[in-house]
């Protein structure tokens, strides 16, 4: 995992998959499953939750897990490291979320094509239902 970004690039550029094209959804979805499995196993081996494993990495180590090849025109490796290094200075201000958690997170919203107003309304309904004894 120390250089997972390079491994990801090699998988994405595999000659046996290249005919599908790097921007074709099937390859990206398959690689996403592999990436998720690798990160989950890495956290299990370290016996920590994945979020903790990622927080404990240095900016350099975290960037090494990423494939930035599609971003290099706007964010190169050193810029990513610098961005993460600057963010470490304010990490303590954001640590409260570790005790309280997020109110909710669900990527399926994007698939339902709800309006912003519908999302807000659904969130309010669920929040009120969850806070009842």
N, CA, C and O atoms as CSV, one atom per row, in Angstrom:
chain,resi,resn,atom,element,x,y,z
A,1,UNK,N,N,0.828,-1.202,0.000
A,1,UNK,CA,C,0.000,0.000,0.000
A,1,UNK,C,C,0.866,1.257,0.000
A,1,UNK,O,O,0.354,2.355,-0.218
A,2,UNK,N,N,2.157,1.115,0.238
A,2,UNK,CA,C,3.039,2.280,0.318
A,2,UNK,C,C,3.088,3.067,-0.985
A,2,UNK,O,O,3.388,4.260,-0.975
A,3,UNK,N,N,2.800,2.416,-2.100
A,3,UNK,CA,C,2.805,3.098,-3.397
A,3,UNK,C,C,1.589,2.640,-4.204
A,3,UNK,O,O,1.703,2.318,-5.387
A,4,UNK,N,N,0.438,2.615,-3.558
A,4,UNK,CA,C,-0.760,2.072,-4.177
A,4,UNK,C,C,-1.192,2.853,-5.410
A,4,UNK,O,O,-1.771,2.280,-6.333
A,5,UNK,N,N,-0.918,4.157,-5.435
A,5,UNK,CA,C,-1.283,4.954,-6.596
A,5,UNK,C,C,-0.649,4.428,-7.869
A,5,UNK,O,O,-1.296,4.402,-8.916
A,6,UNK,N,N,0.611,4.005,-7.797
A,6,UNK,CA,C,1.293,3.430,-8.963
A,6,UNK,C,C,0.671,2.092,-9.349
A,6,UNK,O,O,0.510,1.793,-10.532
A,7,UNK,N,N,0.325,1.294,-8.352
A,7,UNK,CA,C,-0.320,0.009,-8.628
A,7,UNK,C,C,-1.656,0.230,-9.322
A,7,UNK,O,O,-1.990,-0.475,-10.274
A,8,UNK,N,N,-2.415,1.199,-8.851
A,8,UNK,CA,C,-3.699,1.515,-9.469
A,8,UNK,C,C,-3.501,1.894,-10.934
A,8,UNK,O,O,-4.241,1.430,-11.801
A,9,UNK,N,N,-2.516,2.727,-11.212
A,9,UNK,CA,C,-2.252,3.160,-12.588
A,9,UNK,C,C,-1.907,1.960,-13.456
A,9,UNK,O,O,-2.366,1.879,-14.595
A,10,UNK,N,N,-1.101,1.018,-12.941
A,10,UNK,CA,C,-0.753,-0.178,-13.714
A,10,UNK,C,C,-1.991,-1.027,-13.998
A,10,UNK,O,O,-2.130,-1.580,-15.089
A,11,UNK,N,N,-2.889,-1.131,-13.018
A,11,UNK,CA,C,-4.117,-1.904,-13.253
A,11,UNK,C,C,-4.988,-1.207,-14.303
A,11,UNK,O,O,-5.533,-1.862,-15.192
A,12,UNK,N,N,-5.115,0.107,-14.203
A,12,UNK,CA,C,-5.954,0.851,-15.139
A,12,UNK,C,C,-5.395,0.804,-16.555
A,12,UNK,O,O,-6.153,0.847,-17.524
A,13,UNK,N,N,-4.079,0.717,-16.678
A,13,UNK,CA,C,-3.425,0.692,-17.987
A,13,UNK,C,C,-3.141,-0.716,-18.488
A,13,UNK,O,O,-2.445,-0.886,-19.489
A,14,UNK,N,N,-3.668,-1.721,-17.811
A,14,UNK,CA,C,-3.420,-3.103,-18.212
A,14,UNK,C,C,-3.813,-3.318,-19.677
A,14,UNK,O,O,-4.913,-2.947,-20.086
A,15,UNK,N,N,-2.913,-3.919,-20.468
A,15,UNK,CA,C,-3.233,-4.148,-21.888
A,15,UNK,C,C,-4.512,-4.954,-22.091
A,15,UNK,O,O,-5.215,-4.761,-23.083
A,16,UNK,N,N,-4.815,-5.848,-21.167
A,16,UNK,CA,C,-6.022,-6.654,-21.332
A,16,UNK,C,C,-7.291,-5.841,-21.092
A,16,UNK,O,O,-8.370,-6.244,-21.527
A,17,UNK,N,N,-7.181,-4.711,-20.412
A,17,UNK,CA,C,-8.354,-3.870,-20.160
A,17,UNK,C,C,-8.363,-2.608,-21.018
A,17,UNK,O,O,-9.397,-1.953,-21.142
A,18,UNK,N,N,-7.229,-2.266,-21.606
A,18,UNK,CA,C,-7.096,-0.996,-22.312
A,18,UNK,C,C,-8.108,-0.845,-23.441
A,18,UNK,O,O,-8.531,0.271,-23.741
A,19,UNK,N,N,-8.498,-1.938,-24.063
A,19,UNK,CA,C,-9.456,-1.841,-25.162
A,19,UNK,C,C,-10.785,-1.261,-24.704
A,19,UNK,O,O,-11.547,-0.724,-25.508
A,20,UNK,N,N,-11.062,-1.373,-23.397
A,20,UNK,CA,C,-12.285,-0.776,-22.863
A,20,UNK,C,C,-12.129,0.731,-22.685
A,20,UNK,O,O,-13.116,1.462,-22.604
A,21,UNK,N,N,-10.876,1.188,-22.625
A,21,UNK,CA,C,-10.592,2.602,-22.455
A,21,UNK,C,C,-10.567,3.001,-20.992
A,21,UNK,O,O,-11.385,2.518,-20.210
A,22,UNK,N,N,-9.639,3.877,-20.602
A,22,UNK,CA,C,-9.518,4.264,-19.198
A,22,UNK,C,C,-10.710,5.077,-18.680
A,22,UNK,O,O,-10.954,5.115,-17.474
A,23,UNK,N,N,-11.439,5.712,-19.567
A,23,UNK,CA,C,-12.580,6.500,-19.107
A,23,UNK,C,C,-13.891,5.730,-19.212
A,23,UNK,O,O,-14.955,6.291,-18.951
A,24,UNK,N,N,-13.833,4.477,-19.582
A,24,UNK,CA,C,-15.042,3.677,-19.688
A,24,UNK,C,C,-15.458,3.216,-18.294
A,24,UNK,O,O,-14.632,2.721,-17.527
A,25,UNK,N,N,-16.709,3.377,-17.977
A,25,UNK,CA,C,-17.203,3.121,-16.632
A,25,UNK,C,C,-16.925,1.735,-16.086
A,25,UNK,O,O,-16.687,1.589,-14.887
A,26,UNK,N,N,-16.948,0.712,-16.930
A,26,UNK,CA,C,-16.787,-0.657,-16.449
A,26,UNK,C,C,-15.424,-0.847,-15.785
A,26,UNK,O,O,-15.327,-1.508,-14.751
A,27,UNK,N,N,-14.380,-0.279,-16.365
A,27,UNK,CA,C,-13.038,-0.412,-15.787
A,27,UNK,C,C,-12.958,0.343,-14.467
A,27,UNK,O,O,-12.428,-0.178,-13.485
A,28,UNK,N,N,-13.473,1.550,-14.435
A,28,UNK,CA,C,-13.399,2.354,-13.220
A,28,UNK,C,C,-14.199,1.710,-12.087
A,28,UNK,O,O,-13.760,1.727,-10.937
A,29,UNK,N,N,-15.354,1.150,-12.394
A,29,UNK,CA,C,-16.154,0.481,-11.362
A,29,UNK,C,C,-15.452,-0.766,-10.830
A,29,UNK,O,O,-15.463,-1.022,-9.626
A,30,UNK,N,N,-14.848,-1.530,-11.718
A,30,UNK,CA,C,-14.127,-2.730,-11.286
A,30,UNK,C,C,-12.930,-2.346,-10.426
A,30,UNK,O,O,-12.681,-2.964,-9.392
A,31,UNK,N,N,-12.193,-1.330,-10.851
A,31,UNK,CA,C,-11.038,-0.889,-10.068
A,31,UNK,C,C,-11.465,-0.310,-8.722
A,31,UNK,O,O,-10.756,-0.471,-7.729
A,32,UNK,N,N,-12.600,0.351,-8.681
A,32,UNK,CA,C,-13.093,0.886,-7.406
A,32,UNK,C,C,-13.332,-0.241,-6.407
A,32,UNK,O,O,-13.031,-0.093,-5.223
A,33,UNK,N,N,-13.869,-1.362,-6.874
A,33,UNK,CA,C,-14.087,-2.508,-5.989
A,33,UNK,C,C,-12.763,-3.052,-5.471
A,33,UNK,O,O,-12.654,-3.410,-4.299
A,34,UNK,N,N,-11.762,-3.116,-6.335
A,34,UNK,CA,C,-10.440,-3.596,-5.924
A,34,UNK,C,C,-9.811,-2.630,-4.927
A,34,UNK,O,O,-9.257,-3.051,-3.911
A,35,UNK,N,N,-9.898,-1.344,-5.219
A,35,UNK,CA,C,-9.332,-0.328,-4.315
A,35,UNK,C,C,-9.992,-0.422,-2.943
A,35,UNK,O,O,-9.303,-0.422,-1.923
A,36,UNK,N,N,-11.323,-0.502,-2.912
A,36,UNK,CA,C,-12.025,-0.607,-1.632
A,36,UNK,C,C,-11.577,-1.839,-0.857
A,36,UNK,O,O,-11.345,-1.768,0.350
A,37,UNK,N,N,-11.456,-2.959,-1.542
A,37,UNK,CA,C,-11.030,-4.196,-0.877
A,37,UNK,C,C,-9.611,-4.063,-0.328
A,37,UNK,O,O,-9.340,-4.498,0.791
A,38,UNK,N,N,-8.716,-3.473,-1.093
A,38,UNK,CA,C,-7.328,-3.313,-0.643
A,38,UNK,C,C,-7.247,-2.420,0.593
A,38,UNK,O,O,-6.546,-2.739,1.553
A,39,UNK,N,N,-7.968,-1.302,0.563
A,39,UNK,CA,C,-7.936,-0.410,1.712
A,39,UNK,C,C,-8.592,-1.054,2.930
A,39,UNK,O,O,-8.095,-0.906,4.046
A,40,UNK,N,N,-9.694,-1.761,2.732
A,40,UNK,CA,C,-10.341,-2.464,3.850
A,40,UNK,C,C,-9.412,-3.509,4.460
A,40,UNK,O,O,-9.310,-3.606,5.683
A,41,UNK,N,N,-8.741,-4.281,3.631
A,41,UNK,CA,C,-7.807,-5.293,4.138
A,41,UNK,C,C,-6.628,-4.656,4.859
A,41,UNK,O,O,-6.174,-5.164,5.885
A,42,UNK,N,N,-6.136,-3.556,4.330
A,42,UNK,CA,C,-5.025,-2.838,4.969
A,42,UNK,C,C,-5.426,-2.404,6.375
A,42,UNK,O,O,-4.654,-2.566,7.320
A,43,UNK,N,N,-6.628,-1.853,6.516
A,43,UNK,CA,C,-7.109,-1.431,7.835
A,43,UNK,C,C,-7.304,-2.630,8.763
A,43,UNK,O,O,-6.994,-2.549,9.952
A,44,UNK,N,N,-7.813,-3.733,8.233
A,44,UNK,CA,C,-7.997,-4.933,9.056
A,44,UNK,C,C,-6.654,-5.468,9.547
A,44,UNK,O,O,-6.527,-5.876,10.702
A,45,UNK,N,N,-5.660,-5.465,8.672
A,45,UNK,CA,C,-4.324,-5.923,9.066
A,45,UNK,C,C,-3.762,-5.036,10.165
A,45,UNK,O,O,-3.141,-5.531,11.105
A,46,UNK,N,N,-3.972,-3.742,10.054
A,46,UNK,CA,C,-3.493,-2.795,11.072
A,46,UNK,C,C,-4.397,-2.777,12.307
A,46,UNK,O,O,-4.047,-2.187,13.329
A,47,UNK,N,N,-5.549,-3.420,12.210
A,47,UNK,CA,C,-6.529,-3.505,13.303
A,47,UNK,C,C,-7.007,-2.133,13.763
A,47,UNK,O,O,-7.108,-1.854,14.958
A,48,UNK,N,N,-7.300,-1.282,12.775
A,48,UNK,CA,C,-7.867,0.043,13.053
A,48,UNK,C,C,-8.967,0.302,12.027
A,48,UNK,O,O,-8.955,-0.276,10.940
A,49,UNK,N,N,-9.917,1.172,12.371
A,49,UNK,CA,C,-10.904,1.559,11.358
A,49,UNK,C,C,-10.197,2.271,10.202
A,49,UNK,O,O,-9.149,2.887,10.392
A,50,UNK,N,N,-10.768,2.182,9.029
A,50,UNK,CA,C,-10.136,2.786,7.856
A,50,UNK,C,C,-9.918,4.278,8.033
A,50,UNK,O,O,-8.869,4.791,7.642
A,51,UNK,N,N,-10.876,4.985,8.610
A,51,UNK,CA,C,-10.708,6.426,8.790
A,51,UNK,C,C,-9.481,6.729,9.649
A,51,UNK,O,O,-8.770,7.702,9.400
A,52,UNK,N,N,-9.238,5.899,10.652
A,52,UNK,CA,C,-8.087,6.104,11.550
A,52,UNK,C,C,-6.784,5.825,10.808
A,52,UNK,O,O,-5.810,6.563,10.954
A,53,UNK,N,N,-6.771,4.770,10.019
A,53,UNK,CA,C,-5.583,4.450,9.239
A,53,UNK,C,C,-5.224,5.625,8.335
A,53,UNK,O,O,-4.060,6.018,8.259
A,54,UNK,N,N,-6.214,6.181,7.654
A,54,UNK,CA,C,-5.953,7.292,6.740
A,54,UNK,C,C,-5.499,8.546,7.476
A,54,UNK,O,O,-4.619,9.262,6.998
A,55,UNK,N,N,-6.097,8.820,8.643
A,55,UNK,CA,C,-5.679,9.988,9.420
A,55,UNK,C,C,-4.258,9.850,9.949
A,55,UNK,O,O,-3.560,10.849,10.119
A,56,UNK,N,N,-3.831,8.636,10.207
A,56,UNK,CA,C,-2.496,8.414,10.753
A,56,UNK,C,C,-1.397,8.467,9.697
A,56,UNK,O,O,-0.216,8.511,10.044
A,57,UNK,N,N,-1.758,8.464,8.424
A,57,UNK,CA,C,-0.742,8.544,7.369
A,57,UNK,C,C,-0.199,9.963,7.262
A,57,UNK,O,O,-0.923,10.932,7.489
A,58,UNK,N,N,1.054,10.077,6.923
A,58,UNK,CA,C,1.623,11.394,6.641
A,58,UNK,C,C,1.059,11.868,5.297
A,58,UNK,O,O,0.566,11.053,4.517
A,59,UNK,N,N,1.125,13.167,5.018
A,59,UNK,CA,C,0.663,13.633,3.707
A,59,UNK,C,C,1.339,12.892,2.550
A,59,UNK,O,O,0.685,12.569,1.559
A,60,UNK,N,N,2.635,12.623,2.669
A,60,UNK,CA,C,3.349,11.905,1.612
A,60,UNK,C,C,2.820,10.483,1.451
A,60,UNK,O,O,2.617,10.008,0.333
A,61,UNK,N,N,2.599,9.810,2.580
A,61,UNK,CA,C,2.087,8.442,2.521
A,61,UNK,C,C,0.692,8.410,1.911
A,61,UNK,O,O,0.386,7.525,1.112
A,62,UNK,N,N,-0.148,9.359,2.278
A,62,UNK,CA,C,-1.500,9.391,1.734
A,62,UNK,C,C,-1.476,9.652,0.230
A,62,UNK,O,O,-2.187,8.987,-0.524
A,63,UNK,N,N,-0.672,10.604,-0.209
A,63,UNK,CA,C,-0.583,10.904,-1.641
A,63,UNK,C,C,-0.039,9.704,-2.410
A,63,UNK,O,O,-0.409,9.491,-3.565
A,64,UNK,N,N,0.834,8.918,-1.782
A,64,UNK,CA,C,1.362,7.727,-2.447
A,64,UNK,C,C,0.280,6.684,-2.723
A,64,UNK,O,O,0.463,5.815,-3.576
A,65,UNK,N,N,-0.830,6.761,-2.021
A,65,UNK,CA,C,-1.909,5.800,-2.259
A,65,UNK,C,C,-2.808,6.227,-3.417
A,65,UNK,O,O,-3.703,5.480,-3.814
A,66,UNK,N,N,-2.579,7.413,-3.958
A,66,UNK,CA,C,-3.468,7.982,-4.971
A,66,UNK,C,C,-2.861,7.954,-6.365
A,66,UNK,O,O,-1.643,8.024,-6.529
A,67,UNK,N,N,-3.712,7.853,-7.350
A,67,UNK,CA,C,-3.325,8.022,-8.749
A,67,UNK,C,C,-3.786,9.417,-9.153
A,67,UNK,O,O,-4.976,9.643,-9.372
A,68,UNK,N,N,-2.858,10.337,-9.250
A,68,UNK,CA,C,-3.194,11.716,-9.593
A,68,UNK,C,C,-3.020,12.009,-11.083
A,68,UNK,O,O,-3.042,13.171,-11.488
A,69,UNK,N,N,-2.848,10.978,-11.894
A,69,UNK,CA,C,-2.524,11.197,-13.307
A,69,UNK,C,C,-3.584,12.010,-14.051
A,69,UNK,O,O,-3.251,12.735,-14.988
A,70,UNK,N,N,-4.831,11.906,-13.658
A,70,UNK,CA,C,-5.873,12.682,-14.338
A,70,UNK,C,C,-6.004,14.087,-13.775
A,70,UNK,O,O,-6.749,14.903,-14.318
A,71,UNK,N,N,-5.302,14.377,-12.713
A,71,UNK,CA,C,-5.385,15.693,-12.073
A,71,UNK,C,C,-4.127,16.524,-12.235
A,71,UNK,O,O,-4.124,17.703,-11.881
A,72,UNK,N,N,-3.065,15.947,-12.756
A,72,UNK,CA,C,-1.757,16.598,-12.734
A,72,UNK,C,C,-1.728,17.985,-13.344
A,72,UNK,O,O,-0.872,18.792,-12.983
A,73,UNK,N,N,-2.635,18.285,-14.255
A,73,UNK,CA,C,-2.665,19.621,-14.849
A,73,UNK,C,C,-3.123,20.678,-13.849
A,73,UNK,O,O,-2.789,21.854,-13.992
A,74,UNK,N,N,-3.882,20.268,-12.845
A,74,UNK,CA,C,-4.396,21.222,-11.861
A,74,UNK,C,C,-3.911,20.943,-10.439
A,74,UNK,O,O,-3.954,21.828,-9.585
A,75,UNK,N,N,-3.449,19.717,-10.181
A,75,UNK,CA,C,-2.969,19.362,-8.841
A,75,UNK,C,C,-1.892,18.290,-8.978
A,75,UNK,O,O,-2.187,17.120,-9.220
A,76,UNK,N,N,-0.651,18.709,-8.820
A,76,UNK,CA,C,0.426,17.724,-8.917
A,76,UNK,C,C,0.718,17.133,-7.536
A,76,UNK,O,O,0.127,17.539,-6.536
A,77,UNK,N,N,1.618,16.191,-7.502
A,77,UNK,CA,C,1.943,15.479,-6.267
A,77,UNK,C,C,2.343,16.438,-5.142
A,77,UNK,O,O,1.817,16.348,-4.033
A,78,UNK,N,N,3.267,17.348,-5.424
A,78,UNK,CA,C,3.753,18.248,-4.377
A,78,UNK,C,C,2.653,19.186,-3.890
A,78,UNK,O,O,2.581,19.483,-2.697
A,79,UNK,N,N,1.801,19.652,-4.789
A,79,UNK,CA,C,0.686,20.509,-4.383
A,79,UNK,C,C,-0.279,19.752,-3.474
A,79,UNK,O,O,-0.792,20.315,-2.507
A,80,UNK,N,N,-0.526,18.492,-3.778
A,80,UNK,CA,C,-1.405,17.673,-2.932
A,80,UNK,C,C,-0.796,17.508,-1.545
A,80,UNK,O,O,-1.493,17.633,-0.538
A,81,UNK,N,N,0.506,17.227,-1.492
A,81,UNK,CA,C,1.188,17.088,-0.198
A,81,UNK,C,C,1.124,18.394,0.578
A,81,UNK,O,O,0.854,18.388,1.779
A,82,UNK,N,N,1.368,19.511,-0.094
A,82,UNK,CA,C,1.316,20.819,0.567
A,82,UNK,C,C,-0.084,21.111,1.099
A,82,UNK,O,O,-0.228,21.627,2.207
A,83,UNK,N,N,-1.108,20.787,0.326
A,83,UNK,CA,C,-2.495,21.000,0.741
A,83,UNK,C,C,-2.809,20.202,2.005
A,83,UNK,O,O,-3.398,20.729,2.949
A,84,UNK,N,N,-2.416,18.941,2.017
A,84,UNK,CA,C,-2.654,18.093,3.190
A,84,UNK,C,C,-1.842,18.547,4.397
A,84,UNK,O,O,-2.323,18.492,5.529
A,85,UNK,N,N,-0.621,18.991,4.160
A,85,UNK,CA,C,0.227,19.475,5.250
A,85,UNK,C,C,-0.390,20.709,5.897
A,85,UNK,O,O,-0.415,20.818,7.123
A,86,UNK,N,N,-0.886,21.633,5.088
A,86,UNK,CA,C,-1.541,22.834,5.633
A,86,UNK,C,C,-2.798,22.462,6.417
A,86,UNK,O,O,-3.087,23.066,7.450
A,87,UNK,N,N,-3.534,21.484,5.937
A,87,UNK,CA,C,-4.779,21.077,6.612
A,87,UNK,C,C,-4.504,20.436,7.971
A,87,UNK,O,O,-5.360,20.476,8.855
A,88,UNK,N,N,-3.333,19.852,8.147
A,88,UNK,CA,C,-3.004,19.229,9.437
A,88,UNK,C,C,-2.997,20.252,10.562
A,88,UNK,O,O,-3.295,19.912,11.707
A,89,UNK,N,N,-2.662,21.496,10.254
A,89,UNK,CA,C,-2.591,22.537,11.280
A,89,UNK,C,C,-3.956,22.800,11.919
A,89,UNK,O,O,-4.019,23.232,13.070
A,90,UNK,N,N,-5.034,22.549,11.202
A,90,UNK,CA,C,-6.379,22.812,11.728
A,90,UNK,C,C,-7.154,21.524,12.016
A,90,UNK,O,O,-8.368,21.563,12.214
A,91,UNK,N,N,-6.474,20.412,12.039
A,91,UNK,CA,C,-7.149,19.125,12.263
A,91,UNK,C,C,-7.896,19.094,13.587
A,91,UNK,O,O,-9.009,18.572,13.656
A,92,UNK,N,N,-7.305,19.641,14.628
A,92,UNK,CA,C,-7.937,19.606,15.955
A,92,UNK,C,C,-9.289,20.303,15.955
A,92,UNK,O,O,-10.184,19.909,16.703
A,93,UNK,N,N,-9.455,21.334,15.127
A,93,UNK,CA,C,-10.738,22.048,15.060
A,93,UNK,C,C,-11.841,21.185,14.459
A,93,UNK,O,O,-13.024,21.448,14.673
A,94,UNK,N,N,-11.462,20.168,13.716
A,94,UNK,CA,C,-12.451,19.303,13.064
A,94,UNK,C,C,-12.626,17.975,13.793
A,94,UNK,O,O,-13.411,17.137,13.351
A,95,UNK,N,N,-11.928,17.766,14.876
A,95,UNK,CA,C,-11.936,16.460,15.537
A,95,UNK,C,C,-13.247,16.148,16.253
A,95,UNK,O,O,-13.501,14.991,16.586
A,96,UNK,N,N,-14.074,17.147,16.493
A,96,UNK,CA,C,-15.348,16.914,17.165
A,96,UNK,C,C,-16.234,15.934,16.429
A,96,UNK,O,O,-17.038,15.237,17.047
A,97,UNK,N,N,-16.098,15.873,15.119
A,97,UNK,CA,C,-16.925,14.965,14.328
A,97,UNK,C,C,-16.627,13.506,14.677
A,97,UNK,O,O,-17.459,12.631,14.442
A,98,UNK,N,N,-15.446,13.242,15.236
A,98,UNK,CA,C,-15.110,11.876,15.636
A,98,UNK,C,C,-15.962,11.421,16.825
A,98,UNK,O,O,-16.211,10.227,16.993
A,99,UNK,N,N,-16.407,12.373,17.645
A,99,UNK,CA,C,-17.264,12.035,18.773
A,99,UNK,C,C,-18.745,12.056,18.391
A,99,UNK,O,O,-19.516,11.212,18.847
A,100,UNK,N,N,-19.140,13.019,17.558
A,100,UNK,CA,C,-20.557,13.185,17.237
A,100,UNK,C,C,-20.970,12.463,15.966
A,100,UNK,O,O,-22.133,12.090,15.814
A,101,UNK,N,N,-20.043,12.265,15.066
A,101,UNK,CA,C,-20.361,11.658,13.773
A,101,UNK,C,C,-21.055,12.651,12.860
A,101,UNK,O,O,-21.418,13.754,13.270
A,102,UNK,N,N,-21.230,12.243,11.630
A,102,UNK,CA,C,-21.979,13.046,10.678
A,102,UNK,C,C,-23.453,12.727,10.844
A,102,UNK,O,O,-23.811,11.615,11.231
A,103,UNK,N,N,-24.290,13.678,10.560
A,103,UNK,CA,C,-25.735,13.426,10.663
A,103,UNK,C,C,-26.159,12.374,9.659
A,103,UNK,O,O,-27.044,11.567,9.943
A,104,UNK,N,N,-25.563,12.372,8.533
A,104,UNK,CA,C,-25.913,11.361,7.546
A,104,UNK,C,C,-25.043,11.487,6.314
A,104,UNK,O,O,-24.544,12.566,5.993
A,105,UNK,N,N,-24.870,10.374,5.635
A,105,UNK,CA,C,-24.094,10.370,4.410
A,105,UNK,C,C,-24.598,9.217,3.562
A,105,UNK,O,O,-24.609,8.066,3.997
A,106,UNK,N,N,-25.010,9.539,2.358
A,106,UNK,CA,C,-25.547,8.505,1.491
A,106,UNK,C,C,-25.380,8.955,0.044
A,106,UNK,O,O,-25.970,9.954,-0.367
A,107,UNK,N,N,-24.595,8.237,-0.714
A,107,UNK,CA,C,-24.351,8.626,-2.103
A,107,UNK,C,C,-25.536,8.318,-3.007
A,107,UNK,O,O,-25.568,8.780,-4.148
A,108,UNK,N,N,-26.501,7.557,-2.535
A,108,UNK,CA,C,-27.633,7.208,-3.391
A,108,UNK,C,C,-28.471,8.427,-3.773
A,108,UNK,O,O,-29.230,8.373,-4.741
A,109,UNK,N,N,-28.345,9.506,-3.038
A,109,UNK,CA,C,-29.088,10.725,-3.367
A,109,UNK,C,C,-28.830,11.135,-4.808
A,109,UNK,O,O,-29.751,11.544,-5.515
A,110,UNK,N,N,-27.602,11.029,-5.238
A,110,UNK,CA,C,-27.254,11.419,-6.596
A,110,UNK,C,C,-27.955,10.588,-7.649
A,110,UNK,O,O,-28.176,11.065,-8.762
A,111,UNK,N,N,-28.304,9.369,-7.325
A,111,UNK,CA,C,-28.952,8.485,-8.290
A,111,UNK,C,C,-30.456,8.699,-8.369
A,111,UNK,O,O,-31.080,8.318,-9.359
A,112,UNK,N,N,-31.050,9.304,-7.341
A,112,UNK,CA,C,-32.499,9.472,-7.309
A,112,UNK,C,C,-32.982,10.702,-8.060
A,112,UNK,O,O,-34.177,10.835,-8.323
A,113,UNK,N,N,-32.068,11.601,-8.408
A,113,UNK,CA,C,-32.407,12.814,-9.133
A,113,UNK,C,C,-33.399,13.680,-8.355
A,113,UNK,O,O,-34.266,14.318,-8.953
A,114,UNK,N,N,-33.276,13.706,-7.026
A,114,UNK,CA,C,-34.118,14.556,-6.205
A,114,UNK,C,C,-33.674,16.005,-6.350
A,114,UNK,O,O,-32.500,16.288,-6.588
A,115,UNK,N,N,-34.615,16.903,-6.205
A,115,UNK,CA,C,-34.265,18.322,-6.151
A,115,UNK,C,C,-33.620,18.597,-4.796
A,115,UNK,O,O,-33.745,17.792,-3.873
A,116,UNK,N,N,-32.935,19.724,-4.673
A,116,UNK,CA,C,-32.329,20.095,-3.394
A,116,UNK,C,C,-33.397,20.189,-2.303
A,116,UNK,O,O,-33.176,19.757,-1.171
A,117,UNK,N,N,-34.563,20.760,-2.652
A,117,UNK,CA,C,-35.634,20.891,-1.666
A,117,UNK,C,C,-36.122,19.534,-1.170
A,117,UNK,O,O,-36.401,19.371,0.018
A,118,UNK,N,N,-36.228,18.553,-2.077
A,118,UNK,CA,C,-36.667,17.205,-1.691
A,118,UNK,C,C,-35.642,16.539,-0.774
A,118,UNK,O,O,-36.012,15.863,0.186
A,119,UNK,N,N,-34.365,16.729,-1.069
A,119,UNK,CA,C,-33.306,16.160,-0.224
A,119,UNK,C,C,-33.369,16.755,1.175
A,119,UNK,O,O,-33.262,16.035,2.168
A,120,UNK,N,N,-33.541,18.064,1.250
A,120,UNK,CA,C,-33.629,18.743,2.555
A,120,UNK,C,C,-34.838,18.228,3.333
A,120,UNK,O,O,-34.741,17.939,4.526
A,121,UNK,N,N,-35.963,18.116,2.656
A,121,UNK,CA,C,-37.189,17.636,3.314
A,121,UNK,C,C,-37.021,16.200,3.816
A,121,UNK,O,O,-37.380,15.897,4.954
A,122,UNK,N,N,-36.482,15.324,2.982
A,122,UNK,CA,C,-36.262,13.932,3.391
A,122,UNK,C,C,-35.302,13.845,4.565
A,122,UNK,O,O,-35.504,13.047,5.480
A,123,UNK,N,N,-34.257,14.664,4.543
A,123,UNK,CA,C,-33.281,14.663,5.631
A,123,UNK,C,C,-33.938,15.095,6.938
A,123,UNK,O,O,-33.709,14.488,7.984
A,124,UNK,N,N,-34.749,16.138,6.878
A,124,UNK,CA,C,-35.445,16.608,8.084
A,124,UNK,C,C,-36.360,15.522,8.646
A,124,UNK,O,O,-36.394,15.304,9.857
A,125,UNK,N,N,-37.100,14.841,7.772
A,125,UNK,CA,C,-37.994,13.774,8.217
A,125,UNK,C,C,-37.220,12.664,8.914
A,125,UNK,O,O,-37.611,12.199,9.984
A,126,UNK,N,N,-36.127,12.249,8.303
A,126,UNK,CA,C,-35.338,11.155,8.886
A,126,UNK,C,C,-34.660,11.588,10.173
A,126,UNK,O,O,-34.562,10.802,11.115
A,127,UNK,N,N,-34.194,12.819,10.228
A,127,UNK,CA,C,-33.526,13.323,11.428
A,127,UNK,C,C,-34.511,13.353,12.592
A,127,UNK,O,O,-34.179,12.938,13.703
A,128,UNK,N,N,-35.719,13.844,12.337
A,128,UNK,CA,C,-36.722,13.909,13.398
A,128,UNK,C,C,-37.143,12.510,13.838
A,128,UNK,O,O,-37.325,12.264,15.030
A,129,UNK,N,N,-37.296,11.599,12.890
A,129,UNK,CA,C,-37.680,10.228,13.229
A,129,UNK,C,C,-36.592,9.541,14.053
A,129,UNK,O,O,-36.893,8.791,14.982
A,130,UNK,N,N,-35.334,9.797,13.715
A,130,UNK,CA,C,-34.219,9.157,14.424
A,130,UNK,C,C,-34.027,9.726,15.817
A,130,UNK,O,O,-33.504,9.038,16.694
A,131,UNK,N,N,-34.436,10.965,16.042
A,131,UNK,CA,C,-34.197,11.571,17.357
A,131,UNK,C,C,-35.338,11.320,18.332
A,131,UNK,O,O,-35.268,11.751,19.484
A,132,UNK,N,N,-36.393,10.627,17.891
A,132,UNK,CA,C,-37.469,10.245,18.820
A,132,UNK,C,C,-37.064,9.030,19.623
A,132,UNK,O,O,-36.408,8.131,19.097
A,133,UNK,N,N,-37.451,8.986,20.917
A,133,UNK,CA,C,-37.100,7.804,21.727
A,133,UNK,C,C,-37.817,6.556,21.308
A,133,UNK,O,O,-37.613,5.498,21.903
